[in-house]
Amino acid sequence: MSLLDIQLEARNLIQLRPMFLHCKTTGAGEFSEVVEIAILDITGTPLVDELVKPKRHIRQIASAEHGITDEMINFAPRWAEVLPKVEDVLMGKHVCLYDLVEEMQALKNSNFNNHNRWIFDEGKFIGLMDLFSRYKNERDSRTGAMHTYTLDDAARQLGIDIEIIAYRRAHEDAWLLRALLLAIAGEKVYY
């Protein structure tokens, strides 16, 4: 697939007017739950920006990364209270995430741990980490597998200014997802 094909794919995705979703999690790997969720529309308007109280505690390593502690979410709404708003915003829409596997796992865990049904069409969720890896088209010389990049690395390589002051929260990372897609499509990213 050529660079032009990837740019066309990004432009076509923009035409679908996707939502941009980013979660901060408890950091418990396959048992991870959402502790903060942000959803922006194609214009960058925030539609959801909520702290969430999970069933499990936030791991120290996750708190060190995103700055959200158990004390901060002590009085936050539980997932079951946030979910109706998330469902209203996302239902029937295409949704861009960065790390599709990890974020979908956290979303599903939050749903199942609170006894909520999963009603989303998973085919409408798009992983921008995969899109960026194909855009860069760099392979590991030993395995032949595509290199993957952190969201920070992807943004830097596209020339997106990511000034980090202390911690970046879900809202800022959702904005970065939007900027990443626009940059891959060859469009101007406004700050």
KOLVEXBA-59848 format. One record per residue (C-alpha): residue in one letter; x, y, z. Coordinates in steps of 0.25 Angstrom, whole numbers, padded with zeros to 4 digits, always signed. Layout:
BEGIN
aXYZ...
//
This chain:
BEGIN
m+0000+0000+0000s+0006+0013-0004l+0006+0026+0004l-0004+0032-0005d-0013+0020-0002i-0012+0023+0013q-0014+0038+0011l-0027+0034+0003e-0031+0025+0014a-0030+0036+0025r-0037+0046+0016n-0049+0036+0014l-0049+0034+0029i-0050+0049+0031q-0062+0049+0022l-0069+0039+0031r-0068+0050+0042p-0063+0040+0053m-0062+0042+0068f-0049+0042+0075l-0049+0035+0088h-0037+0033+0098c-0038+0026+0111k-0028+0027+0123t-0029+0013+0131t-0026+0006+0144g-0014+0000+0137a-0017-0014+0140g-0014-0020+0127e-0025-0030+0122f-0033-0025+0134s-0032-0010+0132e-0044-0001+0134v-0047+0013+0129v-0043+0024+0140e-0045+0036+0130i-0052+0037+0116a-0052+0048+0106i-0059+0048+0093l-0058+0059+0082d-0065+0061+0069i-0058+0064+0056t-0057+0079+0059g-0050+0076+0072t-0062+0079+0081p-0063+0071+0094l-0075+0063+0095v-0071+0055+0107d-0060+0058+0117e-0062+0050+0130l-0054+0044+0141v-0060+0030+0145k-0059+0022+0157p-0055+0008+0154k-0058-0005+0162r-0043-0007+0164h-0032+0002+0169i-0023+0010+0160r-0009+0004+0159q+0002+0013+0163i+0009+0011+0150a-0003+0016+0143s-0005+0028+0152a+0010+0032+0150e+0007+0032+0135h-0006+0039+0134g-0007+0046+0148i-0021+0041+0152t-0021+0035+0166d-0031+0027+0174e-0034+0040+0182m-0037+0048+0170i-0048+0039+0165n-0053+0036+0179f-0066+0044+0176a-0066+0042+0161p-0078+0035+0155r-0078+0020+0152w-0077+0015+0138a-0092+0011+0138e-0095+0026+0140v-0085+0031+0129l-0089+0020+0119p-0103+0025+0115k-0096+0038+0110v-0085+0030+0103e-0095+0022+0096d-0103+0034+0092v-0090+0040+0086l-0085+0028+0079m-0097+0020+0074g-0096+0018+0059k-0083+0026+0058h-0069+0022+0054v-0060+0024+0066c-0045+0026+0065l-0036+0021+0076y-0021+0020+0077d-0018+0006+0082l-0030-0001+0078v-0028-0014+0086e-0024-0008+0099e-0035+0003+0099m-0046-0007+0095q-0042-0016+0106a-0043-0005+0116l-0057-0001+0110k-0062-0015+0110n-0057-0018+0124s-0063-0005+0130n-0076-0010+0123f-0076-0024+0128n-0071-0021+0142n-0083-0012+0143h-0093-0022+0137n-0096-0014+0125r-0098-0020+0111w-0088-0017+0100i-0096-0011+0089f-0086-0005+0080d-0083-0009+0066e-0068-0013+0067g-0066-0011+0052k-0068+0004+0054f-0056+0005+0063i-0043+0009+0056g-0029+0008+0062l-0020+0020+0058m-0008+0013+0063d-0009+0003+0052l-0012+0014+0041f+0000+0022+0046s+0009+0009+0045r+0004+0007+0031y+0007+0021+0028k+0021+0020+0033n+0023+0006+0026e+0035+0002+0035r+0037-0012+0038d+0045-0020+0048s+0057-0026+0041r+0057-0038+0049t+0042-0041+0049g+0036-0033+0037a+0025-0028+0046m+0021-0013+0045h+0027-0004+0055t+0017+0002+0065y+0019+0015+0071t+0013+0022+0084l+0004+0033+0082d+0015+0043+0086d+0024+0038+0076a+0014+0038+0064a+0010+0052+0067r+0025+0056+0068q+0028+0049+0055l+0017+0057+0048g+0021+0070+0053i+0010+0072+0063d+0014+0081+0075i+0012+0073+0087e+0016+0082+0099i+0015+0073+0111i+0013+0080+0124a+0012+0069+0135y+0002+0060+0130r-0007+0059+0118r-0021+0055+0121a-0031+0048+0112h-0037+0061+0106e-0023+0065+0101d-0020+0051+0095a-0033+0051+0088w-0029+0064+0082l-0016+0058+0078l-0024+0046+0071r-0031+0056+0063a-0019+0064+0059l-0012+0051+0055l-0023+0047+0046l-0023+0061+0039a-0008+0061+0038i-0008+0047+0031a-0018+0052+0022g-0009+0064+0018e-0019+0074+0025k-0014+0086+0033v-0015+0084+0048y-0019+0096+0056y-0015+0098+0071
//
